[in-house]
Amino acid sequence: MTDRRPERLARLLGGRMLGLQPGQSVVVEAPPVAAPLVEAFTAYAGGQGAQVVWLAIGGGYQRAVLGATDADDLAREHRVHSLLMTTADATVGVDAAEDAIGLDGIPAERFVAWSRGRKPGGEIRHRRHLEGALRWAVVSFPCEVHATDAGMPLDEYADLVYAAALCDNGDPEARWERQSDAQERLLARLAGGSELRIVAPGTDLTLSVQGRTWCSSSGHTNMPDGEVFTGPIEDSADGVIAFHVTNRYLNLVPVVEGIANELGLHALWIDDPGLETFGNASSWVLLAKDPSRLSDTRLTLPSTAIESRRDWRVWTDDFNNLVQVLK
């Protein structure tokens, strides 16, 4: 049976998201694995009198470019890319991966050089978008690599992606109109508030949104989509975040305290040995901006002093040292 969902996603992309008109041109950047979507979109665009240029990205193609081209050549302006960004009426980025290898083994300086060569075109695209002369959209296409990353079979992952895009059945554009109406009602309710409180296991956080603007994103530039959002007052966060650091082999307490010190937060360590016979030990580090949040005797009495390790480098997304924290 032919899978019609790429066609529904293509119609949604060309209609609601880009509003293609006769005589317009679209640049699509997508890996070959996304061919079913690109082909369906090209057919839809052609039916609207628009033209599509497909730029292959990722996979073996990009490895070949980056692996064989001198860095100085990569860094020179990609004039074809700049020209396309100057003349196109819309651009589409397709989020998919050709293979799990990606750019492994490619020196970072070559990728940096390649990015530098495409920077002029990127700046043209950004300027024209701000001027209203260029529309853009980014869509996800289910692929084996992303399904594996998600720990799901490809067919189940595809069901998830298409359902999130409201392209699993029916008329996606009509469904997104209804979704947009629902989000507008939610936006109106949220816009009348000034404070948010987020309560969940391990979290009790208060944020101020006084005077901030709420926005609704309902399938015009990203797909999947469907969110209502704002930005809180930058220094208004107030609450407690609990880090579960129970570990038989790693001492993670100084790691969390180091992060707290870096961010100007207060830390409290609660190490519960559990019941003598059958209980399980549990260890938590609580962080708060306001020290009074941690002053409750129900927290302070069972707390344990933290042995600070200010000589340790603070852990980040890009750095950790497991050997250092071995017990």
C-alpha positions as CSV (number, residue, x, y, z in Angstrom):
1,M,0.0,0.0,0.0
2,T,1.3,3.4,-1.0
3,D,2.0,5.7,2.0
4,R,0.1,8.9,1.4
5,R,1.4,10.7,4.4
6,P,4.4,12.3,2.6
7,E,1.9,13.7,0.1
8,R,-0.2,15.2,2.9
9,L,2.9,16.7,4.5
10,A,4.0,18.1,1.1
11,R,0.6,19.8,0.6
12,L,0.8,21.2,4.1
13,L,4.3,22.5,3.3
14,G,3.4,24.1,0.0
15,G,0.0,25.4,1.1
16,R,-0.3,26.5,4.7
17,M,3.4,26.9,5.4
18,L,4.7,28.6,2.2
19,G,1.5,29.6,0.3
20,L,3.1,28.9,-3.1
21,Q,2.0,31.0,-6.0
22,P,2.6,30.6,-9.8
23,G,6.0,31.8,-10.9
24,Q,7.7,31.3,-7.5
25,S,10.8,29.3,-6.9
26,V,11.7,27.2,-3.8
27,V,15.1,25.9,-2.7
28,V,14.9,22.6,-0.8
29,E,17.9,21.4,1.3
30,A,17.4,17.7,2.1
31,P,19.3,14.5,2.2
32,P,18.5,11.8,-0.4
33,V,16.7,9.7,2.2
34,A,14.0,12.4,2.2
35,A,13.3,11.8,-1.5
36,P,9.6,10.7,-1.0
37,L,8.8,14.1,0.6
38,V,10.9,16.1,-1.8
39,E,9.3,14.4,-4.8
40,A,5.8,14.9,-3.4
41,F,6.5,18.5,-2.7
42,T,8.0,19.1,-6.2
43,A,4.8,17.6,-7.7
44,Y,2.6,19.8,-5.5
45,A,4.7,22.9,-6.3
46,G,4.5,22.2,-10.0
47,G,0.8,22.0,-9.8
48,Q,0.8,25.5,-8.3
49,G,3.0,26.8,-11.1
50,A,6.1,27.0,-8.8
51,Q,9.6,25.5,-9.4
52,V,11.8,23.6,-7.0
53,V,15.6,23.3,-6.8
54,W,16.8,20.4,-4.6
55,L,20.2,20.9,-2.9
56,A,21.5,17.5,-1.6
57,I,22.9,17.7,1.9
58,G,24.3,15.2,4.5
59,G,25.4,11.7,4.0
60,G,28.1,10.6,1.6
61,Y,27.6,13.7,-0.6
62,Q,28.6,16.1,2.2
63,R,31.4,13.8,3.4
64,A,32.8,13.8,-0.2
65,V,32.7,17.6,-0.4
66,L,34.3,18.2,3.0
67,G,36.7,15.3,2.7
68,A,38.1,16.2,-0.8
69,T,38.0,20.0,-1.0
70,D,40.8,22.1,0.4
71,A,39.8,24.2,3.4
72,D,40.6,27.5,1.6
73,D,38.4,26.5,-1.2
74,L,35.6,25.5,1.1
75,A,35.9,28.9,2.8
76,R,35.4,30.9,-0.4
77,E,31.9,32.2,-0.9
78,H,29.5,29.6,-2.3
79,R,28.3,31.8,-5.2
80,V,25.6,29.4,-6.4
81,H,24.2,29.2,-2.8
82,S,24.3,33.0,-2.5
83,L,22.6,33.4,-5.9
84,L,19.8,31.0,-4.9
85,M,19.2,32.9,-1.7
86,T,19.1,36.1,-3.6
87,T,16.5,34.9,-6.1
88,A,14.4,32.3,-4.3
89,D,10.9,33.1,-2.9
90,A,11.1,30.4,-0.3
91,T,13.5,27.9,1.3
92,V,12.8,24.5,2.9
93,G,15.0,22.6,5.3
94,V,14.3,18.9,5.7
95,D,15.4,17.4,9.0
96,A,16.5,13.8,8.2
97,A,19.8,11.9,8.3
98,E,21.1,9.8,5.5
99,D,23.2,7.5,7.7
100,A,24.5,7.3,11.2
101,I,28.1,8.1,10.2
102,G,27.2,11.8,9.6
103,L,30.4,13.8,9.5
104,D,32.4,11.5,11.8
105,G,36.1,11.7,10.8
106,I,35.8,15.1,9.1
107,P,38.2,17.6,10.7
108,A,36.2,20.4,12.4
109,E,38.2,23.1,10.6
110,R,36.8,21.8,7.3
111,F,33.2,22.1,8.5
112,V,34.0,25.6,9.8
113,A,35.4,26.5,6.4
114,W,32.4,25.1,4.6
115,S,30.1,27.1,6.9
116,R,32.1,30.2,6.2
117,G,31.6,29.7,2.5
118,R,27.9,29.6,2.9
119,K,27.7,32.5,5.4
120,P,27.1,35.2,2.7
121,G,24.1,33.2,1.4
122,G,22.8,32.7,4.9
123,E,23.0,36.5,5.6
124,I,21.1,37.2,2.4
125,R,18.4,34.7,3.3
126,H,18.1,36.3,6.8
127,R,17.9,39.8,5.5
128,R,15.3,38.9,2.8
129,H,13.2,37.1,5.4
130,L,13.2,40.1,7.7
131,E,12.1,42.2,4.7
132,G,9.3,39.8,3.9
133,A,10.7,38.8,0.6
134,L,11.6,35.2,1.5
135,R,9.6,32.6,3.4
136,W,11.2,29.6,5.1
137,A,10.1,26.3,6.6
138,V,11.7,23.4,8.4
139,V,10.0,20.0,8.4
140,S,11.0,16.6,9.8
141,F,11.0,13.5,7.7
142,P,11.0,10.1,9.5
143,C,14.2,8.1,8.8
144,E,16.0,5.1,10.2
145,V,18.7,7.1,11.9
146,H,16.3,9.2,13.9
147,A,14.1,6.2,14.7
148,T,17.2,4.4,16.1
149,D,18.1,7.4,18.1
150,A,14.6,7.4,19.6
151,G,14.8,3.7,20.3
152,M,11.8,2.9,18.1
153,P,11.2,0.8,15.0
154,L,11.0,3.0,11.9
155,D,7.3,2.4,11.3
156,E,6.4,3.4,14.8
157,Y,8.6,6.5,14.6
158,A,7.0,7.5,11.3
159,D,3.6,7.1,12.9
160,L,4.7,9.5,15.7
161,V,6.1,12.1,13.3
162,Y,3.2,12.2,11.0
163,A,0.7,12.2,13.9
164,A,2.5,15.2,15.5
165,A,2.3,17.0,12.1
166,L,-1.4,16.1,11.9
167,C,-0.7,14.4,8.6
168,D,-1.6,10.9,9.7
169,N,-5.1,11.2,8.3
170,G,-7.8,13.6,7.1
171,D,-7.1,17.2,5.9
172,P,-4.0,18.5,7.6
173,E,-4.7,22.2,6.7
174,A,-8.2,22.0,8.3
175,R,-6.8,20.2,11.3
176,W,-4.1,22.9,11.8
177,E,-6.8,25.6,11.5
178,R,-8.6,24.0,14.4
179,Q,-5.4,23.6,16.3
180,S,-4.5,27.3,15.7
181,D,-7.9,28.3,17.1
182,A,-7.4,26.2,20.2
183,Q,-3.9,27.7,20.7
184,E,-5.3,31.3,20.4
185,R,-7.7,30.6,23.2
186,L,-4.9,29.3,25.3
187,L,-2.8,32.3,24.4
188,A,-5.5,34.7,25.5
189,R,-5.8,32.9,28.9
190,L,-2.0,32.9,29.5
191,A,-1.6,36.6,28.4
192,G,-3.8,37.6,31.3
193,G,-1.4,36.1,33.9
194,S,1.8,37.5,35.4
195,E,3.4,34.5,37.1
196,L,4.0,30.8,36.3
197,R,4.5,28.1,38.7
198,I,5.9,24.7,37.5
199,V,5.4,21.8,39.9
200,A,6.6,18.3,39.1
201,P,8.5,15.5,40.9
202,G,11.7,17.2,42.0
203,T,10.7,20.7,40.8
204,D,8.8,23.7,42.3
205,L,9.7,26.7,40.2
206,T,8.1,30.2,40.0
207,L,8.7,32.5,37.1
208,S,7.5,36.0,36.3
209,V,6.0,36.8,32.9
210,Q,4.7,40.2,33.8
211,G,4.6,42.4,30.7
212,R,5.9,39.6,28.4
213,T,4.4,38.8,25.0
214,W,2.9,35.4,24.4
215,C,3.2,33.8,20.9
216,S,1.5,31.0,19.2
217,S,3.3,28.8,16.6
218,S,0.8,26.7,14.7
219,G,2.3,25.1,11.6
220,H,3.5,28.0,9.6
221,T,7.3,27.6,9.7
222,N,8.1,24.4,11.7
223,M,6.6,21.0,11.3
224,P,5.8,19.2,13.6
225,D,4.6,22.3,15.6
226,G,2.0,23.4,18.0
227,E,3.2,25.5,20.9
228,V,2.3,28.6,22.9
229,F,5.4,30.3,24.4
230,T,7.0,33.3,25.9
231,G,10.2,34.3,27.7
232,P,10.2,34.8,31.5
233,I,11.8,37.8,33.2
234,E,15.4,36.8,33.1
235,D,16.2,37.1,36.9
236,S,12.7,36.0,38.2
237,A,13.3,32.3,38.6
238,D,12.5,31.3,42.2
239,G,12.1,27.7,43.4
240,V,13.8,24.4,44.1
241,I,15.3,21.9,41.7
242,A,16.1,18.5,43.1
243,F,18.9,16.4,41.6
244,H,18.7,12.7,42.3
245,V,22.4,11.8,42.7
246,T,22.0,8.3,44.2
247,N,24.8,6.2,42.7
248,R,26.8,3.3,44.0
249,Y,29.9,4.1,42.1
250,L,30.0,7.8,41.3
251,N,30.1,10.7,43.8
252,L,28.0,13.3,41.9
253,V,27.3,15.6,44.9
254,P,30.4,17.9,44.2
255,V,29.4,18.0,40.5
256,V,26.0,19.4,41.3
257,E,27.4,21.8,43.9
258,G,30.0,23.0,41.4
259,I,27.2,23.8,38.9
260,A,25.3,25.6,41.7
261,N,28.4,27.7,42.6
262,E,28.8,28.6,38.9
263,L,25.2,29.8,38.7
264,G,25.1,31.6,42.0
265,L,22.7,29.1,43.6
266,H,22.5,27.6,47.0
267,A,22.8,23.8,47.5
268,L,21.6,21.4,50.2
269,W,22.5,17.7,50.3
270,I,20.1,15.2,51.8
271,D,21.6,11.7,52.1
272,D,18.9,9.2,53.3
273,P,20.4,5.8,54.2
274,G,17.0,4.2,54.1
275,L,15.5,1.6,56.5
276,E,18.0,-0.7,58.2
277,T,16.6,-3.9,56.7
278,F,14.8,-3.4,53.5
279,G,15.0,0.3,52.7
280,N,16.8,1.8,49.8
281,A,19.3,4.6,50.2
282,S,18.5,7.8,48.4
283,S,20.7,10.9,47.9
284,W,19.5,14.3,46.6
285,V,21.0,17.7,46.1
286,L,18.5,20.6,46.2
287,L,19.3,23.9,44.5
288,A,17.6,27.2,45.0
289,K,18.2,30.9,44.2
290,D,16.6,32.0,47.5
291,P,18.3,30.3,50.5
292,S,15.1,30.5,52.5
293,R,13.7,27.9,50.2
294,L,16.1,25.4,51.8
295,S,15.7,26.6,55.4
296,D,12.8,24.4,56.4
297,T,13.8,22.1,59.2
298,R,12.3,19.2,57.4
299,L,15.1,19.7,54.9
300,T,17.9,21.0,57.1
301,L,17.8,18.3,59.9
302,P,18.4,15.4,57.6
303,S,20.9,17.3,55.5
304,T,24.7,16.5,55.2
305,A,27.5,18.9,54.7
306,I,28.9,18.9,51.2
307,E,32.6,18.5,50.8
308,S,33.3,21.2,48.2
309,R,35.7,20.5,45.4
310,R,36.4,23.9,44.0
311,D,39.5,22.5,42.3
312,W,37.3,20.5,40.0
313,R,36.3,21.9,36.6
314,V,32.6,22.6,36.3
315,W,30.7,20.0,34.2
316,T,28.9,21.3,31.1
317,D,27.3,19.9,28.0
318,D,30.8,19.7,26.5
319,F,32.8,18.5,29.6
320,N,32.7,15.8,32.2
321,N,35.2,13.7,34.1
322,L,33.9,10.3,35.2
323,V,37.2,9.1,36.5
324,Q,37.3,12.1,38.9
325,V,34.0,11.2,40.5
326,L,34.7,7.5,41.1
327,K,34.1,6.5,44.7
